[in-house]
Amino acid sequence: MKRSPATPLPAPKERRRLREAASLTQAQLARRLGVRSDTVRAWESGRSTPRGRNRETYAKLLASLERSGAARKGNGEGEDHGMVTTCLEKLADEAGHRAVAPEPVRFTQAPPDDDRSYLTPAQAFDALYAFCAPALVRQTYLLTGRRELARESVERAFQLAWERWPEVARDPEPAGWVRAAAYEWALSPWHRLRPRYRKPEPPPADGSDRALLDALLHLPPPQRRTLLLYDGVGLDLPETAAETEASTPTAARRLLHAREAVATRLPELSDPELLHERLAEVASAERLRAVKPEEVRRGSERRARFWTRSAIAFTIALIGTTALTLFTAPTRYEPPVPPGETVQGVPPRVAPGPLSEEERELRSKLREELLHGPERLAPQAG
């Protein structure tokens, strides 16, 4: 039995252009297709390809968007349409999925259920690490400006992910879970107290890269993170707001302020598309390598064993201290001894002094007297 040929689709960049020309967000297009917004993002970035009914529906919708765009262009309405959108809508309708990493590998549709081979937890973790870690190290470098801290943050985030792998594996977006953990670790204010991070690292060799990184590091951490997620990673505005734990208007204000600050220092980067390209160039210029996934898993397991043994040792010490306290504690109540009180009216005790002449004579007489008393008179018979 021969399969029918797949419905042709435009290139990923053309799919994104058609959606933006129709002033549709990825979420709106996903609702029309009955899929998730991250699925539409993956289709527009080329990370995956729709199949089956989703492919046919997507192709028909793109064809209708192309026809409606051509009609609007012929009527001269294309230029006036974008003037009615608000600031939030403009931000939401900007570039779809733009990653700092190079073009990632493509994932194909899973085989049928009867032929599917399931991955072990270690294999699934290694696949997630291989897909996300290289780009995440470069993103974290833009966030902190420190190479060693970027590698440490990503490694610590994946160690935490391996410790909580059942939770991460069920997450709708495991990459976002790890990215949020890495950003939180990298932006922790306690790193400034560590001796290894007190001295600044050598800046990038290129002058323009050094100027852009310096402009990023002068931004407040919330604005820097929002700018990197939106203009660097390519998240849309609601997703950026959710990952930074802020409302959508707050995320929009942070993004606008960050763009203004960067444009003030570097006027040539006032265009968001150019800023996105420069962020990718600066991140790719540094040779930042992540450790192997096996080392990350072993490190996570060592940390888990260490904390488990520490908890067991603390529990044993607590039990021993409690038992010693119970063994040495008194079994009955003993009232405390009251403090002594001074007795009034008693003459002070005087030590005996030397004897006088009369006392010596009296002592001599007493010693000469019989010690047994007078002689006993015995009766006699007459």
The 8 nearest C-alpha neighbors of each residue, nearest first, counted from 0:
[[1, 2, 3, 4, 5, 111, 51, 110],
 [2, 0, 3, 4, 5, 51, 6, 50],
 [1, 3, 4, 0, 5, 51, 6, 50],
 [2, 4, 5, 1, 6, 0, 51, 7],
 [3, 5, 2, 6, 7, 1, 51, 50],
 [6, 4, 7, 3, 50, 51, 54, 55],
 [5, 7, 55, 8, 4, 54, 58, 50],
 [8, 6, 5, 9, 58, 54, 4, 55],
 [7, 9, 58, 6, 10, 54, 57, 14],
 [10, 8, 13, 14, 11, 7, 12, 58],
 [9, 11, 13, 12, 14, 8, 45, 43],
 [12, 10, 43, 14, 13, 45, 44, 15],
 [11, 13, 15, 14, 10, 16, 43, 44],
 [12, 14, 16, 10, 15, 11, 9, 17],
 [15, 13, 11, 17, 12, 16, 43, 9],
 [14, 16, 12, 18, 13, 17, 43, 19],
 [17, 15, 13, 19, 18, 14, 20, 12],
 [18, 16, 20, 14, 15, 19, 13, 64],
 [17, 19, 15, 21, 20, 16, 23, 14],
 [20, 18, 22, 16, 21, 17, 23, 15],
 [19, 21, 17, 22, 18, 16, 68, 23],
 [20, 22, 18, 19, 23, 17, 64, 68],
 [23, 21, 19, 20, 18, 92, 24, 81],
 [24, 22, 21, 18, 19, 27, 28, 25],
 [23, 25, 27, 26, 92, 28, 91, 22],
 [24, 26, 28, 27, 36, 29, 39, 23],
 [25, 27, 36, 29, 24, 28, 30, 35],
 [28, 26, 24, 30, 29, 25, 23, 31],
 [27, 29, 25, 31, 30, 26, 24, 32],
 [30, 28, 26, 34, 32, 36, 31, 27],
 [31, 29, 33, 27, 32, 28, 26, 34],
 [32, 30, 28, 29, 33, 27, 34, 60],
 [31, 33, 29, 30, 34, 28, 57, 56],
 [32, 34, 30, 31, 29, 35, 28, 53],
 [35, 33, 29, 32, 30, 38, 36, 39],
 [34, 36, 38, 37, 29, 39, 33, 26],
 [35, 37, 26, 39, 29, 38, 25, 40],
 [38, 36, 40, 39, 35, 41, 25, 26],
 [37, 39, 41, 35, 36, 40, 42, 34],
 [40, 38, 42, 36, 41, 37, 43, 29],
 [39, 41, 37, 43, 38, 42, 96, 44],
 [40, 42, 46, 38, 44, 39, 43, 47],
 [43, 41, 39, 45, 47, 40, 44, 48],
 [42, 44, 11, 40, 41, 45, 15, 14],
 [43, 45, 41, 42, 46, 11, 96, 40],
 [46, 44, 42, 47, 43, 11, 41, 48],
 [45, 47, 105, 41, 44, 106, 42, 104],
 [48, 46, 106, 45, 42, 41, 105, 107],
 [47, 49, 42, 50, 45, 107, 46, 41],
 [50, 48, 54, 53, 47, 42, 51, 57],
 [51, 49, 54, 53, 52, 48, 108, 55],
 [50, 52, 54, 53, 55, 49, 5, 6],
 [51, 53, 55, 54, 56, 50, 49, 57],
 [52, 54, 56, 51, 55, 50, 49, 57],
 [53, 55, 50, 49, 57, 52, 51, 56],
 [54, 56, 52, 58, 57, 53, 6, 59],
 [57, 55, 53, 59, 58, 54, 52, 60],
 [56, 58, 54, 60, 55, 59, 53, 61],
 [57, 59, 55, 61, 60, 56, 8, 54],
 [60, 58, 62, 56, 61, 57, 55, 63],
 [61, 59, 63, 57, 62, 58, 56, 64],
 [62, 60, 64, 58, 63, 59, 65, 57],
 [63, 61, 65, 59, 60, 64, 58, 66],
 [62, 64, 66, 60, 65, 61, 67, 59],
 [65, 63, 61, 67, 62, 66, 68, 60],
 [64, 66, 62, 68, 63, 67, 61, 69],
 [67, 65, 63, 69, 68, 64, 70, 62],
 [66, 68, 70, 64, 69, 65, 63, 71],
 [69, 67, 65, 71, 70, 66, 64, 72],
 [68, 70, 72, 66, 67, 71, 65, 73],
 [71, 69, 67, 73, 72, 68, 66, 74],
 [72, 70, 74, 68, 76, 73, 69, 77],
 [71, 73, 69, 75, 70, 74, 77, 68],
 [72, 74, 70, 71, 75, 69, 76, 77],
 [73, 75, 71, 72, 76, 70, 77, 69],
 [76, 74, 72, 73, 77, 71, 78, 79],
 [77, 75, 71, 79, 74, 78, 72, 80],
 [78, 76, 72, 80, 71, 79, 75, 81],
 [77, 79, 76, 80, 81, 75, 82, 72],
 [80, 78, 76, 82, 77, 81, 83, 75],
 [79, 81, 77, 82, 78, 83, 76, 84],
 [82, 80, 83, 79, 84, 78, 77, 22],
 [83, 81, 80, 79, 84, 78, 85, 89],
 [84, 82, 81, 80, 85, 79, 88, 86],
 [85, 83, 82, 88, 81, 89, 86, 80],
 [84, 86, 88, 87, 89, 83, 82, 90],
 [85, 87, 89, 88, 90, 84, 251, 91],
 [88, 86, 90, 89, 85, 91, 251, 248],
 [87, 89, 91, 85, 90, 86, 84, 92],
 [90, 88, 92, 86, 91, 87, 85, 93],
 [89, 91, 87, 88, 93, 92, 86, 236],
 [90, 92, 88, 89, 236, 93, 235, 87],
 [93, 91, 89, 24, 90, 88, 19, 22],
 [94, 92, 90, 91, 89, 95, 19, 235],
 [93, 95, 96, 92, 97, 233, 272, 15],
 [96, 94, 233, 97, 93, 40, 15, 235],
 [95, 97, 233, 40, 44, 234, 98, 94],
 [98, 96, 233, 232, 95, 231, 99, 94],
 [97, 99, 232, 100, 233, 231, 96, 101],
 [98, 100, 279, 231, 232, 134, 101, 138],
 [99, 101, 134, 98, 102, 279, 103, 133],
 [102, 100, 103, 99, 98, 134, 283, 279],
 [101, 103, 100, 104, 98, 46, 45, 44],
 [104, 102, 101, 105, 46, 130, 100, 45],
 [103, 105, 106, 46, 102, 130, 47, 45],
 [106, 104, 46, 47, 103, 107, 45, 48],
 [107, 105, 47, 46, 104, 108, 48, 109],
 [106, 108, 47, 109, 105, 48, 46, 110],
 [109, 107, 110, 106, 50, 48, 47, 49],
 [108, 110, 107, 111, 115, 112, 106, 114],
 [111, 109, 115, 114, 108, 112, 113, 116],
 [112, 110, 114, 113, 115, 109, 108, 116],
 [113, 111, 115, 114, 110, 109, 116, 117],
 [112, 114, 111, 115, 110, 116, 109, 117],
 [115, 113, 112, 111, 110, 116, 109, 117],
 [114, 116, 112, 110, 113, 111, 117, 109],
 [117, 115, 114, 118, 110, 112, 113, 109],
 [116, 118, 115, 119, 123, 120, 122, 114],
 [119, 117, 122, 123, 120, 116, 121, 124],
 [118, 120, 122, 121, 123, 117, 124, 116],
 [121, 119, 123, 122, 124, 118, 164, 125],
 [120, 122, 124, 119, 123, 125, 118, 296],
 [123, 121, 125, 119, 124, 120, 118, 126],
 [124, 122, 126, 120, 125, 121, 118, 119],
 [123, 125, 121, 127, 126, 122, 120, 128],
 [124, 126, 128, 122, 123, 127, 292, 129],
 [127, 125, 123, 129, 124, 128, 130, 122],
 [126, 128, 124, 130, 125, 129, 131, 123],
 [129, 127, 125, 132, 131, 130, 126, 124],
 [130, 128, 126, 127, 131, 132, 125, 133],
 [129, 131, 127, 128, 126, 132, 103, 133],
 [132, 130, 128, 129, 134, 133, 135, 127],
 [131, 133, 135, 128, 134, 129, 136, 130],
 [134, 132, 136, 135, 131, 289, 288, 137],
 [135, 133, 100, 137, 136, 132, 131, 138],
 [134, 136, 132, 138, 137, 133, 131, 139],
 [137, 135, 139, 133, 134, 138, 149, 150],
 [136, 138, 140, 282, 134, 135, 139, 141],
 [139, 137, 135, 141, 140, 136, 134, 142],
 [140, 138, 142, 149, 136, 141, 137, 135],
 [139, 141, 137, 144, 149, 143, 142, 138],
 [142, 140, 138, 139, 144, 143, 137, 282],
 [141, 143, 139, 140, 144, 138, 224, 223],
 [144, 142, 140, 145, 141, 139, 185, 216],
 [143, 145, 140, 141, 142, 146, 212, 216],
 [146, 144, 143, 148, 140, 147, 149, 200],
 [145, 147, 149, 148, 140, 150, 144, 287],
 [146, 148, 150, 149, 145, 151, 152, 140],
 [147, 149, 151, 145, 150, 146, 152, 185],
 [150, 148, 139, 140, 146, 152, 147, 151],
 [151, 149, 147, 153, 148, 152, 136, 154],
 [150, 152, 148, 154, 149, 153, 155, 147],
 [153, 151, 181, 155, 149, 185, 154, 150],
 [152, 154, 156, 181, 150, 155, 151, 136],
 [153, 155, 151, 157, 156, 152, 150, 158],
 [154, 156, 158, 152, 153, 157, 151, 159],
 [157, 155, 181, 153, 159, 180, 158, 154],
 [156, 158, 160, 159, 154, 155, 161, 153],
 [159, 157, 299, 155, 161, 160, 156, 295],
 [158, 160, 162, 156, 157, 161, 155, 163],
 [159, 161, 157, 163, 158, 162, 164, 156],
 [162, 160, 164, 158, 163, 159, 157, 296],
 [161, 163, 159, 160, 164, 158, 299, 303],
 [164, 162, 160, 161, 166, 165, 167, 159],
 [163, 165, 161, 167, 166, 160, 162, 168],
 [166, 164, 168, 167, 163, 169, 161, 162],
 [165, 167, 164, 169, 163, 168, 170, 160],
 [168, 166, 164, 170, 169, 165, 173, 163],
 [167, 169, 165, 170, 166, 164, 173, 171],
 [170, 168, 167, 166, 171, 165, 173, 164],
 [169, 171, 167, 172, 173, 168, 166, 176],
 [172, 170, 173, 169, 168, 167, 175, 174],
 [171, 173, 170, 175, 174, 176, 167, 169],
 [174, 172, 176, 175, 170, 167, 177, 171],
 [175, 173, 177, 176, 172, 178, 131, 127],
 [174, 176, 178, 173, 172, 177, 179, 242],
 [177, 175, 173, 179, 174, 178, 180, 172],
 [176, 178, 180, 174, 175, 179, 156, 181],
 [179, 177, 175, 181, 180, 176, 174, 182],
 [178, 180, 182, 176, 181, 177, 175, 183],
 [181, 179, 177, 183, 156, 178, 182, 184],
 [182, 180, 156, 152, 178, 153, 184, 183],
 [183, 181, 185, 179, 184, 180, 186, 178],
 [182, 184, 180, 186, 181, 185, 179, 187],
 [185, 183, 181, 187, 182, 186, 152, 180],
 [184, 186, 182, 152, 183, 187, 181, 143],
 [187, 185, 183, 184, 182, 188, 220, 143],
 [186, 188, 184, 189, 185, 190, 183, 182],
 [189, 187, 190, 191, 186, 192, 185, 184],
 [190, 188, 191, 187, 192, 193, 186, 184],
 [191, 189, 192, 193, 188, 187, 196, 185],
 [190, 192, 189, 193, 197, 196, 188, 194],
 [193, 191, 190, 189, 194, 197, 196, 188],
 [192, 194, 190, 191, 195, 196, 197, 189],
 [195, 193, 197, 196, 192, 191, 198, 190],
 [196, 194, 193, 197, 198, 192, 190, 191],
 [197, 195, 194, 198, 193, 191, 190, 199],
 [198, 196, 194, 195, 191, 199, 193, 192],
 [197, 199, 196, 200, 195, 194, 191, 201],
 [200, 198, 197, 201, 196, 145, 202, 144],
 [199, 201, 202, 145, 198, 144, 146, 196],
 [200, 202, 199, 203, 204, 145, 144, 146],
 [203, 201, 209, 200, 204, 144, 212, 199],
 [204, 202, 209, 205, 208, 201, 206, 285],
 [203, 205, 202, 206, 209, 208, 201, 207],
 [206, 204, 208, 203, 207, 209, 202, 210],
 [205, 207, 209, 208, 210, 204, 203, 211],
 [208, 206, 210, 209, 205, 211, 212, 281],
 [209, 207, 211, 205, 210, 206, 281, 212],
 [208, 210, 206, 212, 203, 207, 211, 213],
 [209, 211, 207, 213, 208, 212, 214, 206],
 [212, 210, 214, 208, 213, 209, 215, 207],
 [211, 213, 215, 209, 214, 210, 208, 216],
 [212, 214, 210, 216, 211, 215, 209, 217],
 [215, 213, 211, 217, 212, 216, 261, 210],
 [216, 214, 212, 213, 217, 218, 211, 223],
 [215, 217, 213, 218, 214, 212, 144, 143],
 [218, 216, 214, 215, 213, 219, 223, 212],
 [219, 217, 216, 215, 223, 222, 220, 257],
 [218, 220, 222, 221, 223, 217, 216, 257],
 [219, 221, 223, 222, 224, 218, 186, 142],
 [222, 220, 224, 223, 219, 225, 253, 243],
 [223, 221, 253, 225, 224, 219, 220, 257],
 [224, 222, 220, 226, 221, 225, 218, 219],
 [223, 225, 227, 221, 222, 226, 220, 228],
 [226, 224, 222, 228, 227, 223, 254, 229],
 [227, 225, 223, 229, 224, 254, 228, 230],
 [226, 228, 231, 224, 225, 230, 229, 223],
 [229, 227, 232, 225, 231, 226, 234, 230],
 [230, 228, 233, 234, 226, 227, 231, 232],
 [231, 229, 275, 227, 233, 226, 228, 232],
 [232, 230, 227, 228, 275, 233, 229, 99],
 [231, 233, 98, 228, 97, 99, 234, 229],
 [234, 232, 97, 96, 229, 230, 231, 98],
 [235, 233, 229, 228, 239, 232, 238, 96],
 [234, 236, 238, 91, 237, 239, 229, 233],
 [235, 237, 239, 238, 91, 240, 234, 247],
 [238, 236, 240, 239, 247, 235, 241, 91],
 [237, 239, 241, 240, 236, 235, 234, 242],
 [240, 238, 236, 242, 237, 241, 234, 235],
 [239, 241, 245, 237, 243, 247, 250, 238],
 [242, 240, 244, 238, 239, 243, 237, 245],
 [243, 241, 239, 244, 240, 238, 179, 245],
 [242, 244, 240, 241, 245, 239, 225, 221],
 [245, 243, 241, 242, 240, 246, 239, 250],
 [246, 244, 240, 243, 249, 241, 250, 247],
 [245, 247, 249, 248, 240, 250, 244, 241],
 [246, 248, 250, 240, 249, 237, 251, 245],
 [249, 247, 251, 250, 246, 252, 87, 245],
 [250, 248, 252, 246, 251, 247, 245, 253],
 [249, 251, 253, 247, 240, 248, 252, 254],
 [252, 250, 248, 254, 249, 253, 247, 255],
 [253, 251, 249, 255, 254, 250, 256, 248],
 [252, 254, 222, 250, 256, 251, 255, 257],
 [253, 255, 251, 257, 252, 256, 226, 225],
 [254, 256, 258, 252, 257, 253, 259, 251],
 [257, 255, 259, 253, 258, 254, 252, 260],
 [258, 256, 254, 260, 259, 255, 222, 253],
 [259, 257, 255, 261, 260, 256, 262, 254],
 [258, 260, 262, 256, 257, 261, 263, 255],
 [259, 261, 263, 257, 258, 262, 256, 264],
 [260, 262, 258, 264, 263, 259, 265, 214],
 [263, 261, 266, 265, 269, 259, 264, 260],
 [264, 262, 260, 261, 265, 266, 259, 269],
 [263, 265, 261, 262, 266, 260, 214, 210],
 [264, 266, 262, 267, 263, 268, 261, 211],
 [267, 265, 262, 268, 269, 263, 264, 261],
 [266, 268, 265, 269, 262, 270, 273, 274],
 [269, 267, 274, 270, 266, 262, 265, 273],
 [268, 270, 262, 266, 267, 271, 258, 274],
 [269, 271, 273, 268, 272, 274, 267, 262],
 [272, 270, 274, 273, 275, 269, 230, 268],
 [273, 271, 275, 274, 270, 276, 94, 230],
 [272, 274, 276, 270, 275, 271, 268, 277],
 [273, 275, 271, 277, 268, 272, 276, 278],
 [276, 274, 272, 278, 230, 273, 277, 231],
 [277, 275, 273, 279, 274, 278, 280, 272],
 [278, 276, 280, 274, 279, 275, 281, 273],
 [277, 279, 275, 281, 280, 276, 274, 282],
 [278, 280, 99, 276, 282, 277, 281, 283],
 [281, 279, 277, 283, 278, 282, 284, 276],
 [282, 280, 284, 278, 283, 279, 208, 277],
 [281, 283, 137, 279, 280, 284, 285, 278],
 [282, 284, 280, 285, 281, 279, 137, 286],
 [283, 285, 281, 282, 280, 286, 203, 279],
 [286, 284, 283, 287, 282, 281, 203, 137],
 [287, 285, 288, 284, 283, 282, 137, 146],
 [286, 288, 285, 137, 136, 289, 146, 133],
 [289, 287, 286, 133, 290, 136, 150, 132],
 [288, 290, 133, 150, 132, 291, 287, 136],
 [291, 289, 292, 288, 294, 295, 154, 150],
 [290, 292, 293, 294, 289, 295, 129, 128],
 [293, 291, 295, 294, 125, 296, 128, 290],
 [292, 294, 296, 295, 291, 297, 125, 290],
 [295, 293, 297, 292, 296, 291, 298, 290],
 [296, 294, 292, 298, 293, 297, 158, 299],
 [295, 297, 299, 293, 298, 294, 300, 292],
 [296, 298, 294, 300, 299, 295, 301, 293],
 [299, 297, 301, 295, 296, 300, 294, 302],
 [298, 300, 158, 296, 302, 297, 301, 295],
 [299, 301, 303, 297, 302, 298, 304, 296],
 [302, 300, 298, 304, 303, 299, 305, 297],
 [303, 301, 305, 299, 300, 304, 306, 298],
 [302, 304, 300, 306, 301, 305, 307, 299],
 [305, 303, 307, 301, 302, 306, 308, 300],
 [306, 304, 302, 308, 307, 303, 309, 301],
 [307, 305, 309, 303, 308, 304, 310, 302],
 [308, 306, 304, 310, 309, 305, 303, 311],
 [307, 309, 311, 305, 310, 306, 304, 312],
 [310, 308, 306, 312, 307, 311, 313, 305],
 [309, 311, 313, 307, 308, 312, 306, 314],
 [310, 312, 308, 314, 309, 313, 315, 307],
 [313, 311, 309, 315, 314, 310, 308, 316],
 [312, 314, 316, 310, 311, 315, 309, 317],
 [313, 315, 317, 311, 312, 316, 310, 318],
 [316, 314, 318, 312, 317, 313, 319, 311],
 [317, 315, 319, 313, 314, 318, 320, 312],
 [316, 318, 314, 320, 315, 319, 313, 321],
 [317, 319, 315, 321, 316, 320, 314, 322],
 [320, 318, 316, 322, 321, 317, 315, 323],
 [321, 319, 323, 317, 322, 318, 316, 324],
 [320, 322, 324, 318, 319, 323, 317, 325],
 [321, 323, 319, 325, 324, 320, 326, 318],
 [324, 322, 326, 320, 325, 321, 319, 327],
 [323, 325, 321, 327, 322, 326, 328, 320],
 [324, 326, 322, 328, 323, 327, 321, 329],
 [327, 325, 323, 324, 328, 322, 329, 321],
 [328, 326, 324, 325, 323, 329, 322, 330],
 [327, 329, 325, 326, 324, 330, 323, 331],
 [330, 328, 331, 327, 332, 333, 326, 325],
 [329, 331, 328, 332, 327, 333, 325, 326],
 [332, 330, 329, 333, 328, 334, 327, 335],
 [331, 333, 334, 330, 329, 335, 328, 336],
 [332, 334, 335, 331, 329, 336, 330, 328],
 [335, 333, 332, 336, 337, 331, 329, 338],
 [334, 336, 337, 333, 338, 332, 339, 331],
 [337, 335, 338, 334, 333, 339, 340, 332],
 [338, 336, 335, 339, 334, 340, 333, 341],
 [337, 339, 336, 340, 335, 341, 334, 342],
 [340, 338, 337, 341, 336, 342, 335, 343],
 [341, 339, 342, 338, 337, 343, 336, 344],
 [340, 342, 343, 339, 344, 345, 338, 347],
 [343, 341, 340, 344, 345, 339, 346, 347],
 [342, 344, 345, 341, 346, 340, 347, 339],
 [345, 343, 346, 342, 347, 341, 348, 340],
 [344, 346, 343, 347, 342, 348, 341, 349],
 [347, 345, 348, 344, 349, 343, 342, 350],
 [346, 348, 349, 345, 344, 350, 343, 342],
 [347, 349, 346, 350, 345, 351, 344, 352],
 [350, 348, 347, 351, 346, 352, 345, 353],
 [349, 351, 352, 348, 347, 353, 346, 354],
 [352, 350, 349, 353, 354, 348, 355, 347],
 [351, 353, 350, 354, 349, 355, 358, 348],
 [352, 354, 355, 351, 358, 356, 359, 350],
 [355, 353, 358, 359, 352, 356, 357, 351],
 [354, 356, 358, 357, 359, 353, 360, 352],
 [357, 355, 359, 358, 360, 354, 361, 362],
 [358, 356, 360, 359, 355, 361, 354, 362],
 [359, 357, 361, 355, 356, 360, 354, 362],
 [358, 360, 362, 356, 357, 361, 363, 355],
 [361, 359, 363, 357, 362, 358, 364, 356],
 [362, 360, 358, 364, 363, 359, 357, 365],
 [361, 363, 359, 365, 360, 364, 358, 366],
 [364, 362, 360, 366, 361, 365, 359, 367],
 [365, 363, 367, 361, 366, 362, 360, 368],
 [364, 366, 362, 368, 363, 367, 361, 369],
 [365, 367, 363, 364, 368, 362, 369, 370],
 [368, 366, 364, 365, 363, 369, 370, 362],
 [369, 367, 365, 366, 370, 364, 372, 371],
 [370, 368, 371, 372, 367, 373, 366, 365],
 [369, 371, 372, 368, 366, 367, 365, 373],
 [372, 370, 369, 373, 374, 368, 375, 367],
 [371, 373, 370, 369, 374, 368, 375, 365],
 [372, 374, 375, 371, 369, 370, 376, 368],
 [375, 373, 376, 372, 371, 377, 369, 370],
 [374, 376, 377, 373, 372, 378, 371, 379],
 [377, 375, 374, 378, 373, 379, 372, 380],
 [376, 378, 375, 379, 374, 380, 373, 381],
 [379, 377, 376, 380, 381, 375, 374, 373],
 [380, 378, 381, 377, 376, 375, 374, 373],
 [381, 379, 378, 377, 376, 375, 374, 373],
 [380, 379, 378, 377, 376, 375, 374, 373]]
